[in-house]
Structure formats: structure tokens, C-alpha cells
Amino acid sequence: MYVLYGFPGSRTTRVTWMLEEIGADYEFVATRPHSKIAYSVNPSGRLPALKVDNETIIDSIAICSYLADCHPVAGFTYSPGTIERAQMES
Ligand SMILES: N[C@@H](CCC(=O)N[C@@H](CS)C(=O)NCC(=O)O)C(=O)O
């Protein structure tokens, strides 16, 4: 299960949208940047952050790319090493 840390009306929405689109099971922890909770998942206190098991991913685009790779059936990315992947990231 994923745990998303962030707040509505911010870059967190990119990740919320992605999680909903791929149909992932996730918990949402609503918190503001630089809160005690925010610093517990990111030393810079910035959000969003996604906890995956005991690891944390920061940066909304890095998180969405990771989710797209982990859920290929959802069709949000192409396989690494393909021309389509390179063109998508261009
Ligand atoms: N590139 C990061 C930027 C993260 C970011 O700056 N988030 C804002 C909220 S939308 C924040 O935490 N601001 C507080 C700060 O910059 O100190 C991402 O896309 O997740």
C-alpha cells in the first residue's frame, strides 16, 4: 500500500490523480510543507512524498513516473529502452 503525504490544491494533486487513475490502494496523510510530518518524510520539508513500504520517494514527477512503471497495464508510459519512452520524456 502507498502512503501519500501532501495537501490538496498543490503538486500533490498530480500524484492523487495518478493513484486514482491506476486504481491503487493508498492512504492520504494531509499535511503542509515544513510540518513535523513533512520533515519526517523529506529532509527539505517539501511535499508531496510517497511512502512505498519503508522507502520514500519525493518529487511529484518522480513519483508519477515510478507509479507509471509499476502499473504498466494502466498505459501511462512505455517500456524503458524504447524509442517511445525516449520521445515521451523528450
Ligand atoms: N519539484 C517538486 C517541488 C515540491 C514543492 O516545492 N512543493 C511545494 C508545495 S506544492 C512545497 O513543498 N513548498 C514548500 C517549499 O518550497 O519550501 C515536486 O514537483 O514535487
The ligand as a Tripos MOL2 file, in Angstrom:
@<TRIPOS>MOLECULE
LIG
   20    19     1     0     0
SMALL
NO_CHARGES

@<TRIPOS>ATOM
      1 N1          9.6610   19.5490   -7.7010 N.3       1 LIG1
      2 C1          8.9040   19.2430   -6.5100 C.3       1 LIG1
      3 C2          8.5220   20.5390   -5.8250 C.3       1 LIG1
      4 C3          7.9400   20.2810   -4.4360 C.3       1 LIG1
      5 C4          7.4790   21.5890   -3.8420 C.2       1 LIG1
      6 O1          8.1810   22.6200   -3.9260 O.2       1 LIG1
      7 N2          6.2880   21.5350   -3.2130 N.am      1 LIG1
      8 C5          5.7600   22.7060   -2.5990 C.3       1 LIG1
      9 C6          4.2530   22.5570   -2.3970 C.3       1 LIG1
     10 S1          3.3860   22.3990   -3.9450 S.3       1 LIG1
     11 C7          6.4240   22.8850   -1.2580 C.2       1 LIG1
     12 O2          6.6370   21.9290   -0.5430 O.2       1 LIG1
     13 N3          6.7700   24.1460   -0.9550 N.am      1 LIG1
     14 C8          7.4310   24.4900    0.2400 C.3       1 LIG1
     15 C9          8.8430   24.9860   -0.0180 C.2       1 LIG1
     16 O3          9.2340   25.1770   -1.1960 O.co2     1 LIG1
     17 O4          9.5790   25.1990    0.9380 O.co2     1 LIG1
     18 C10         7.6620   18.4180   -6.8990 C.2       1 LIG1
     19 O5          7.2050   18.5160   -8.0620 O.co2     1 LIG1
     20 O6          7.1740   17.6520   -6.0590 O.co2     1 LIG1
@<TRIPOS>BOND
     1     1     2 1
     2     2     3 1
     3     2    18 1
     4     3     4 1
     5     4     5 1
     6     5     6 2
     7     5     7 1
     8     7     8 1
     9     8     9 1
    10     8    11 1
    11     9    10 1
    12    11    12 2
    13    11    13 1
    14    13    14 1
    15    14    15 1
    16    15    16 2
    17    15    17 1
    18    18    19 2
    19    18    20 1
@<TRIPOS>SUBSTRUCTURE
     1 LIG1         1 GROUP 0 **** ****
